[in-house]
Amino acid sequence: MDFLMSGVAACGACVFTNPLEVVKTRMQLQGELQAPGTYQRHYRNVFHAFFTIGKVDGLAALQKGLGPALLYQFLMNGIRLGTYGLAESRGYLHTNEGTHSPVRSAAAGALAGVMGAYLGSPIYMVKTHLQAQAASEIAVGHQYKHQIFPPQSWKVALAAAMVSGVAIVVAMTPFDVASTRLYNQPTDTRGKGLMYRGILDALLQTARTEGFFGMYKGIGASYFRLGPHTILSLFFWDQLRSFYNTYAK
């Protein structure tokens, strides 16, 4: 569970910080192996880079490489924080006397970091290639022409649904857990619930008894259900409309 929670938390943060990654990538590639003053500075500072990218490449360009970035964050931080959390829960960070060991903590953190970085490195490379892609007038560094999905592909809609699903499941899972428990609770002879008085009571009891993360049980299943469910619903709806318009005339 530590791996999943760490990965999902990192993905949620990544949606908001990815534009800064795009800006950072462009600024770091600007003037590569060129002496100062011998090249054109497309990006003078962070704020100018934001404005320039949004103006020339479009606002959507500030989220370039978001797909690989989310996968990278899920793998790297899921492994890094999850491994460290596992070591902590198993007691590996304490001495035989039960005291906390800074040396063991540092070793566990370093090992977890190396594992996460090693497994995430190939995805980080793809992310960098995509974030560096720019219109010719503001391009910096080598321009790889990667294209994750063909234009108008159903995969674009699926990827978009999976990305937006991060925010949705974080916001909605507690209410989903509460509704599931309300529907499933035992009732008296009059049909009145015996465990919860309502949705707020269900949320409060769950948080008080099982902790904050008790309200996020099943979040992994919710996330991986949401993307396919959304795209399949829209796909079937579009196809049914098409069939109706074709044969109803």
Phi and psi in degrees as GROMACS dihedral restraints (atoms count N, CA, C in turn):
[ dihedral_restraints ]
;  ai    aj    ak    al  type     phi  dphi    fc
    3     4     5     6     1   -59.2    20    10
    4     5     6     7     1   -40.6    20    10
    6     7     8     9     1   -62.8    20    10
    7     8     9    10     1   -45.6    20    10
    9    10    11    12     1   -66.6    20    10
   10    11    12    13     1   -47.6    20    10
   12    13    14    15     1   -63.7    20    10
   13    14    15    16     1   -40.6    20    10
   15    16    17    18     1   -64.1    20    10
   16    17    18    19     1   -43.8    20    10
   18    19    20    21     1   -65.6    20    10
   19    20    21    22     1   -44.1    20    10
   21    22    23    24     1   -65.7    20    10
   22    23    24    25     1   -40.5    20    10
   24    25    26    27     1   -61.7    20    10
   25    26    27    28     1   -42.5    20    10
   27    28    29    30     1   -66.1    20    10
   28    29    30    31     1   -37.3    20    10
   30    31    32    33     1   -64.4    20    10
   31    32    33    34     1   -41.6    20    10
   33    34    35    36     1   -60.6    20    10
   34    35    36    37     1   -42.1    20    10
   36    37    38    39     1   -68.2    20    10
   37    38    39    40     1   -34.4    20    10
   39    40    41    42     1   -63.2    20    10
   40    41    42    43     1   -34.9    20    10
   42    43    44    45     1   -57.2    20    10
   43    44    45    46     1   -35.8    20    10
   45    46    47    48     1   -88.3    20    10
   46    47    48    49     1   -26.9    20    10
   48    49    50    51     1   -97.8    20    10
   49    50    51    52     1    -9.8    20    10
   51    52    53    54     1   -58.8    20    10
   52    53    54    55     1   -38.3    20    10
   54    55    56    57     1   -55.9    20    10
   55    56    57    58     1   -35.8    20    10
   57    58    59    60     1   -68.0    20    10
   58    59    60    61     1   -32.3    20    10
   60    61    62    63     1   -65.8    20    10
   61    62    63    64     1   -39.9    20    10
   63    64    65    66     1   -62.1    20    10
   64    65    66    67     1   -47.8    20    10
   66    67    68    69     1   -61.2    20    10
   67    68    69    70     1   -45.0    20    10
   69    70    71    72     1   -60.1    20    10
   70    71    72    73     1   -44.9    20    10
   72    73    74    75     1   -61.1    20    10
   73    74    75    76     1   -45.8    20    10
   75    76    77    78     1   -63.5    20    10
   76    77    78    79     1   -43.9    20    10
   78    79    80    81     1   -68.6    20    10
   79    80    81    82     1   -34.0    20    10
   81    82    83    84     1   -72.0    20    10
   82    83    84    85     1   -28.0    20    10
   84    85    86    87     1   -87.1    20    10
   85    86    87    88     1   -16.9    20    10
   87    88    89    90     1   -65.0    20    10
   88    89    90    91     1   128.0    20    10
   90    91    92    93     1    72.2    20    10
   91    92    93    94     1    27.5    20    10
   93    94    95    96     1   -60.7    20    10
   94    95    96    97     1   121.5    20    10
   96    97    98    99     1    55.1    20    10
   97    98    99   100     1    34.2    20    10
   99   100   101   102     1  -124.7    20    10
  100   101   102   103     1   139.9    20    10
  102   103   104   105     1   -66.8    20    10
  103   104   105   106     1   145.1    20    10
  105   106   107   108     1   -54.5    20    10
  106   107   108   109     1   137.0    20    10
  108   109   110   111     1    88.9    20    10
  109   110   111   112     1    -6.0    20    10
  111   112   113   114     1  -102.6    20    10
  112   113   114   115     1     1.7    20    10
  114   115   116   117     1  -134.1    20    10
  115   116   117   118     1   160.4    20    10
  117   118   119   120     1   -81.6    20    10
  118   119   120   121     1   128.7    20    10
  120   121   122   123     1   -91.3    20    10
  121   122   123   124     1   102.8    20    10
  123   124   125   126     1   -75.9    20    10
  124   125   126   127     1   -28.0    20    10
  126   127   128   129     1  -124.5    20    10
  127   128   129   130     1   108.0    20    10
  129   130   131   132     1   -81.9    20    10
  130   131   132   133     1   -34.1    20    10
  132   133   134   135     1  -158.7    20    10
  133   134   135   136     1  -178.3    20    10
  135   136   137   138     1   -59.2    20    10
  136   137   138   139     1   -47.6    20    10
  138   139   140   141     1   -67.8    20    10
  139   140   141   142     1   -39.5    20    10
  141   142   143   144     1   -65.9    20    10
  142   143   144   145     1   -35.6    20    10
  144   145   146   147     1   -65.2    20    10
  145   146   147   148     1   -44.2    20    10
  147   148   149   150     1   -56.0    20    10
  148   149   150   151     1   -49.2    20    10
  150   151   152   153     1   -64.1    20    10
  151   152   153   154     1   -44.1    20    10
  153   154   155   156     1   -65.6    20    10
  154   155   156   157     1   -45.9    20    10
  156   157   158   159     1   -62.9    20    10
  157   158   159   160     1   -45.5    20    10
  159   160   161   162     1   -64.1    20    10
  160   161   162   163     1   -36.2    20    10
  162   163   164   165     1   -74.4    20    10
  163   164   165   166     1   -45.8    20    10
  165   166   167   168     1   -86.9    20    10
  166   167   168   169     1   -49.1    20    10
  168   169   170   171     1   -89.8    20    10
  169   170   171   172     1   -15.3    20    10
  171   172   173   174     1    98.2    20    10
  172   173   174   175     1   153.7    20    10
  174   175   176   177     1   -61.7    20    10
  175   176   177   178     1   -31.4    20    10
  177   178   179   180     1   -63.3    20    10
  178   179   180   181     1   -24.2    20    10
  180   181   182   183     1   -65.9    20    10
  181   182   183   184     1   -21.5    20    10
  183   184   185   186     1   -70.4    20    10
  184   185   186   187     1   -10.7    20    10
  186   187   188   189     1  -113.7    20    10
  187   188   189   190     1    23.6    20    10
  189   190   191   192     1   -62.3    20    10
  190   191   192   193     1   143.3    20    10
  192   193   194   195     1    73.7    20    10
  193   194   195   196     1    15.4    20    10
  195   196   197   198     1   -64.5    20    10
  196   197   198   199     1   -39.0    20    10
  198   199   200   201     1   -58.8    20    10
  199   200   201   202     1   -56.8    20    10
  201   202   203   204     1   -61.8    20    10
  202   203   204   205     1   -33.2    20    10
  204   205   206   207     1   -63.4    20    10
  205   206   207   208     1   -41.2    20    10
  207   208   209   210     1   -65.4    20    10
  208   209   210   211     1   -43.3    20    10
  210   211   212   213     1   -64.3    20    10
  211   212   213   214     1   -40.9    20    10
  213   214   215   216     1   -62.2    20    10
  214   215   216   217     1   -46.9    20    10
  216   217   218   219     1   -64.5    20    10
  217   218   219   220     1   -39.2    20    10
  219   220   221   222     1   -63.7    20    10
  220   221   222   223     1   -44.6    20    10
  222   223   224   225     1   -70.9    20    10
  223   224   225   226     1   -52.7    20    10
  225   226   227   228     1   -64.2    20    10
  226   227   228   229     1   -54.2    20    10
  228   229   230   231     1   -75.1    20    10
  229   230   231   232     1   -31.0    20    10
  231   232   233   234     1   -61.4    20    10
  232   233   234   235     1   -44.3    20    10
  234   235   236   237     1   -72.3    20    10
  235   236   237   238     1   -44.6    20    10
  237   238   239   240     1   -65.6    20    10
  238   239   240   241     1   -55.9    20    10
  240   241   242   243     1   -72.8    20    10
  241   242   243   244     1   -35.3    20    10
  243   244   245   246     1   -64.9    20    10
  244   245   246   247     1   -43.2    20    10
  246   247   248   249     1   -64.6    20    10
  247   248   249   250     1   -42.4    20    10
  249   250   251   252     1   -64.9    20    10
  250   251   252   253     1   -42.0    20    10
  252   253   254   255     1   -63.3    20    10
  253   254   255   256     1   -37.1    20    10
  255   256   257   258     1   -65.6    20    10
  256   257   258   259     1   -42.6    20    10
  258   259   260   261     1   -62.9    20    10
  259   260   261   262     1   -37.6    20    10
  261   262   263   264     1   -69.0    20    10
  262   263   264   265     1   -43.6    20    10
  264   265   266   267     1   -68.1    20    10
  265   266   267   268     1   -27.9    20    10
  267   268   269   270     1   -84.1    20    10
  268   269   270   271     1    -4.1    20    10
  270   271   272   273     1    84.7    20    10
  271   272   273   274     1    12.2    20    10
  273   274   275   276     1   -70.8    20    10
  274   275   276   277     1   -16.1    20    10
  276   277   278   279     1   -91.3    20    10
  277   278   279   280     1     5.8    20    10
  279   280   281   282     1  -118.4    20    10
  280   281   282   283     1   153.2    20    10
  282   283   284   285     1   -77.1    20    10
  283   284   285   286     1   175.4    20    10
  285   286   287   288     1   -62.5    20    10
  286   287   288   289     1   -23.7    20    10
  288   289   290   291     1   -84.1    20    10
  289   290   291   292     1    -5.0    20    10
  291   292   293   294     1    93.3    20    10
  292   293   294   295     1     2.0    20    10
  294   295   296   297     1   -87.8    20    10
  295   296   297   298     1   153.3    20    10
  297   298   299   300     1   -70.6    20    10
  298   299   300   301     1   134.9    20    10
  300   301   302   303     1  -107.7    20    10
  301   302   303   304     1   110.4    20    10
  303   304   305   306     1   -60.2    20    10
  304   305   306   307     1   -34.8    20    10
  306   307   308   309     1   -65.9    20    10
  307   308   309   310     1   -46.6    20    10
  309   310   311   312     1   -65.2    20    10
  310   311   312   313     1   -37.8    20    10
  312   313   314   315     1   -63.3    20    10
  313   314   315   316     1   -43.4    20    10
  315   316   317   318     1   -65.2    20    10
  316   317   318   319     1   -40.6    20    10
  318   319   320   321     1   -65.9    20    10
  319   320   321   322     1   -42.9    20    10
  321   322   323   324     1   -65.2    20    10
  322   323   324   325     1   -41.1    20    10
  324   325   326   327     1   -64.4    20    10
  325   326   327   328     1   -41.7    20    10
  327   328   329   330     1   -65.5    20    10
  328   329   330   331     1   -44.2    20    10
  330   331   332   333     1   -63.4    20    10
  331   332   333   334     1   -44.5    20    10
  333   334   335   336     1   -63.2    20    10
  334   335   336   337     1   -39.5    20    10
  336   337   338   339     1   -65.0    20    10
  337   338   339   340     1   -41.5    20    10
  339   340   341   342     1   -64.2    20    10
  340   341   342   343     1   -43.9    20    10
  342   343   344   345     1   -61.7    20    10
  343   344   345   346     1   -45.6    20    10
  345   346   347   348     1   -64.5    20    10
  346   347   348   349     1   -43.7    20    10
  348   349   350   351     1   -67.4    20    10
  349   350   351   352     1   -39.5    20    10
  351   352   353   354     1   -64.0    20    10
  352   353   354   355     1   -46.7    20    10
  354   355   356   357     1   -73.5    20    10
  355   356   357   358     1   -27.8    20    10
  357   358   359   360     1   -89.5    20    10
  358   359   360   361     1   -11.3    20    10
  360   361   362   363     1   -57.6    20    10
  361   362   363   364     1   -46.3    20    10
  363   364   365   366     1   -59.8    20    10
  364   365   366   367     1   -37.4    20    10
  366   367   368   369     1   -70.7    20    10
  367   368   369   370     1   -35.3    20    10
  369   370   371   372     1   -63.5    20    10
  370   371   372   373     1   -35.9    20    10
  372   373   374   375     1   -63.5    20    10
  373   374   375   376     1   -45.5    20    10
  375   376   377   378     1   -62.2    20    10
  376   377   378   379     1   -42.5    20    10
  378   379   380   381     1   -57.7    20    10
  379   380   381   382     1   -44.7    20    10
  381   382   383   384     1   -63.3    20    10
  382   383   384   385     1   -43.2    20    10
  384   385   386   387     1   -58.4    20    10
  385   386   387   388     1   -45.3    20    10
  387   388   389   390     1   -68.6    20    10
  388   389   390   391     1   -39.5    20    10
  390   391   392   393     1   -71.1    20    10
  391   392   393   394     1   -24.1    20    10
  393   394   395   396     1   -80.2    20    10
  394   395   396   397     1   -18.1    20    10
  396   397   398   399     1   -62.5    20    10
  397   398   399   400     1   130.4    20    10
  399   400   401   402     1  -153.1    20    10
  400   401   402   403     1   164.6    20    10
  402   403   404   405     1   -61.2    20    10
  403   404   405   406     1   150.6    20    10
  405   406   407   408     1   -57.2    20    10
  406   407   408   409     1   -32.4    20    10
  408   409   410   411     1   -73.5    20    10
  409   410   411   412     1   -16.0    20    10
  411   412   413   414     1  -127.6    20    10
  412   413   414   415     1    17.5    20    10
  414   415   416   417     1   -72.0    20    10
  415   416   417   418     1   141.7    20    10
  417   418   419   420     1  -133.8    20    10
  418   419   420   421     1   150.3    20    10
  420   421   422   423     1    68.0    20    10
  421   422   423   424     1  -176.9    20    10
  423   424   425   426     1   -71.8    20    10
  424   425   426   427     1   138.9    20    10
  426   427   428   429     1  -104.3    20    10
  427   428   429   430     1    99.9    20    10
  429   430   431   432     1   -77.9    20    10
  430   431   432   433     1   143.1    20    10
  432   433   434   435     1  -106.3    20    10
  433   434   435   436     1    49.9    20    10
  435   436   437   438     1   -69.1    20    10
  436   437   438   439     1   145.8    20    10
  438   439   440   441     1  -139.0    20    10
  439   440   441   442     1   109.7    20    10
  441   442   443   444     1   -65.7    20    10
  442   443   444   445     1   -48.5    20    10
  444   445   446   447     1  -129.0    20    10
  445   446   447   448     1   145.0    20    10
  447   448   449   450     1   -64.0    20    10
  448   449   450   451     1   152.6    20    10
  450   451   452   453     1   -57.6    20    10
  451   452   453   454     1   143.8    20    10
  453   454   455   456     1    64.1    20    10
  454   455   456   457     1    16.2    20    10
  456   457   458   459     1   -75.1    20    10
  457   458   459   460     1   146.6    20    10
  459   460   461   462     1   -63.0    20    10
  460   461   462   463     1   -21.5    20    10
  462   463   464   465     1   -67.4    20    10
  463   464   465   466     1   -28.8    20    10
  465   466   467   468     1   -64.0    20    10
  466   467   468   469     1   -45.7    20    10
  468   469   470   471     1   -64.3    20    10
  469   470   471   472     1   -39.3    20    10
  471   472   473   474     1   -65.1    20    10
  472   473   474   475     1   -44.6    20    10
  474   475   476   477     1   -62.4    20    10
  475   476   477   478     1   -42.3    20    10
  477   478   479   480     1   -62.7    20    10
  478   479   480   481     1   -39.8    20    10
  480   481   482   483     1   -65.3    20    10
  481   482   483   484     1   -39.5    20    10
  483   484   485   486     1   -68.0    20    10
  484   485   486   487     1   -36.3    20    10
  486   487   488   489     1   -69.1    20    10
  487   488   489   490     1   -50.1    20    10
  489   490   491   492     1   -65.5    20    10
  490   491   492   493     1   -23.4    20    10
  492   493   494   495     1   -62.8    20    10
  493   494   495   496     1   -25.1    20    10
  495   496   497   498     1   -59.7    20    10
  496   497   498   499     1   -51.3    20    10
  498   499   500   501     1   -65.9    20    10
  499   500   501   502     1   -37.5    20    10
  501   502   503   504     1   -66.6    20    10
  502   503   504   505     1   -47.0    20    10
  504   505   506   507     1   -69.5    20    10
  505   506   507   508     1   -32.6    20    10
  507   508   509   510     1   -64.2    20    10
  508   509   510   511     1   -40.2    20    10
  510   511   512   513     1   -77.9    20    10
  511   512   513   514     1   -35.1    20    10
  513   514   515   516     1  -100.8    20    10
  514   515   516   517     1   -20.1    20    10
  516   517   518   519     1   -57.9    20    10
  517   518   519   520     1   -42.2    20    10
  519   520   521   522     1   -57.8    20    10
  520   521   522   523     1   -40.0    20    10
  522   523   524   525     1   -71.4    20    10
  523   524   525   526     1   -32.4    20    10
  525   526   527   528     1   -67.1    20    10
  526   527   528   529     1   -42.4    20    10
  528   529   530   531     1   -61.4    20    10
  529   530   531   532     1   -45.3    20    10
  531   532   533   534     1   -62.7    20    10
  532   533   534   535     1   -43.4    20    10
  534   535   536   537     1   -66.2    20    10
  535   536   537   538     1   -38.9    20    10
  537   538   539   540     1   -60.6    20    10
  538   539   540   541     1   -42.9    20    10
  540   541   542   543     1   -72.1    20    10
  541   542   543   544     1   -34.8    20    10
  543   544   545   546     1   -63.7    20    10
  544   545   546   547     1   -43.1    20    10
  546   547   548   549     1   -67.2    20    10
  547   548   549   550     1   -31.7    20    10
  549   550   551   552     1   -95.6    20    10
  550   551   552   553     1    -5.6    20    10
  552   553   554   555     1   -70.5    20    10
  553   554   555   556     1   151.8    20    10
  555   556   557   558     1   -69.0    20    10
  556   557   558   559     1   154.7    20    10
  558   559   560   561     1  -127.9    20    10
  559   560   561   562     1   161.6    20    10
  561   562   563   564     1   -87.1    20    10
  562   563   564   565     1  -171.5    20    10
  564   565   566   567     1   -65.7    20    10
  565   566   567   568     1   -21.1    20    10
  567   568   569   570     1   -94.2    20    10
  568   569   570   571     1     3.2    20    10
  570   571   572   573     1    84.1    20    10
  571   572   573   574     1    11.0    20    10
  573   574   575   576     1   -85.5    20    10
  574   575   576   577     1   135.4    20    10
  576   577   578   579     1   -62.4    20    10
  577   578   579   580     1   141.7    20    10
  579   580   581   582     1   -97.4    20    10
  580   581   582   583     1   -10.1    20    10
  582   583   584   585     1  -112.8    20    10
  583   584   585   586     1   -36.9    20    10
  585   586   587   588     1  -130.7    20    10
  586   587   588   589     1   142.4    20    10
  588   589   590   591     1   -86.1    20    10
  589   590   591   592     1   -21.7    20    10
  591   592   593   594     1   177.9    20    10
  592   593   594   595     1  -173.0    20    10
  594   595   596   597     1   -67.2    20    10
  595   596   597   598     1   -39.5    20    10
  597   598   599   600     1   -66.8    20    10
  598   599   600   601     1   -39.7    20    10
  600   601   602   603     1   -64.1    20    10
  601   602   603   604     1   -38.9    20    10
  603   604   605   606     1   -64.6    20    10
  604   605   606   607     1   -42.1    20    10
  606   607   608   609     1   -64.8    20    10
  607   608   609   610     1   -44.4    20    10
  609   610   611   612     1   -66.1    20    10
  610   611   612   613     1   -44.5    20    10
  612   613   614   615     1   -63.8    20    10
  613   614   615   616     1   -40.8    20    10
  615   616   617   618     1   -63.7    20    10
  616   617   618   619     1   -47.0    20    10
  618   619   620   621     1   -65.6    20    10
  619   620   621   622     1   -39.2    20    10
  621   622   623   624     1   -69.6    20    10
  622   623   624   625     1   -38.8    20    10
  624   625   626   627     1   -88.9    20    10
  625   626   627   628     1   -42.6    20    10
  627   628   629   630     1  -105.4    20    10
  628   629   630   631     1    -3.1    20    10
  630   631   632   633     1    87.9    20    10
  631   632   633   634     1   170.8    20    10
  633   634   635   636     1   -56.6    20    10
  634   635   636   637     1   -43.0    20    10
  636   637   638   639     1   -74.3    20    10
  637   638   639   640     1   -10.0    20    10
  639   640   641   642     1   -63.2    20    10
  640   641   642   643     1   -26.7    20    10
  642   643   644   645     1   -78.4    20    10
  643   644   645   646     1    -5.7    20    10
  645   646   647   648     1  -114.5    20    10
  646   647   648   649     1    22.7    20    10
  648   649   650   651     1   -65.1    20    10
  649   650   651   652     1   136.8    20    10
  651   652   653   654     1    80.6    20    10
  652   653   654   655     1    12.4    20    10
  654   655   656   657     1   -65.1    20    10
  655   656   657   658     1   -33.5    20    10
  657   658   659   660     1   -64.0    20    10
  658   659   660   661     1   -46.1    20    10
  660   661   662   663     1   -63.9    20    10
  661   662   663   664     1   -38.8    20    10
  663   664   665   666     1   -62.2    20    10
  664   665   666   667     1   -42.6    20    10
  666   667   668   669     1   -66.0    20    10
  667   668   669   670     1   -49.2    20    10
  669   670   671   672     1   -74.6    20    10
  670   671   672   673     1   -13.5    20    10
  672   673   674   675     1   -82.8    20    10
  673   674   675   676     1   -34.4    20    10
  675   676   677   678     1   -63.6    20    10
  676   677   678   679     1   -48.4    20    10
  678   679   680   681     1   -60.5    20    10
  679   680   681   682     1   -57.1    20    10
  681   682   683   684     1   -59.3    20    10
  682   683   684   685     1   -38.8    20    10
  684   685   686   687     1   -62.9    20    10
  685   686   687   688     1   -42.9    20    10
  687   688   689   690     1   -64.9    20    10
  688   689   690   691     1   -49.3    20    10
  690   691   692   693     1   -68.8    20    10
  691   692   693   694     1   -37.2    20    10
  693   694   695   696     1   -68.2    20    10
  694   695   696   697     1   -39.0    20    10
  696   697   698   699     1   -61.3    20    10
  697   698   699   700     1   -46.8    20    10
  699   700   701   702     1   -66.7    20    10
  700   701   702   703     1   -37.8    20    10
  702   703   704   705     1   -65.0    20    10
  703   704   705   706     1   -48.3    20    10
  705   706   707   708     1   -64.7    20    10
  706   707   708   709     1   -38.8    20    10
  708   709   710   711     1   -61.5    20    10
  709   710   711   712     1   -44.8    20    10
  711   712   713   714     1   -64.8    20    10
  712   713   714   715     1   -41.2    20    10
  714   715   716   717     1   -67.3    20    10
  715   716   717   718     1   -40.9    20    10
  717   718   719   720     1   -64.4    20    10
  718   719   720   721     1   -39.7    20    10
  720   721   722   723     1   -63.2    20    10
  721   722   723   724     1   -39.6    20    10
  723   724   725   726     1   -65.0    20    10
  724   725   726   727     1   -44.6    20    10
  726   727   728   729     1   -62.7    20    10
  727   728   729   730     1   -41.1    20    10
  729   730   731   732     1   -63.8    20    10
  730   731   732   733     1   -46.0    20    10
  732   733   734   735     1   -66.2    20    10
  733   734   735   736     1   -28.0    20    10
  735   736   737   738     1   -77.8    20    10
  736   737   738   739     1   -44.8    20    10
  738   739   740   741     1  -102.2    20    10
  739   740   741   742     1   -10.4    20    10
  741   742   743   744     1   -84.3    20    10
  742   743   744   745     1   -11.5    20    10
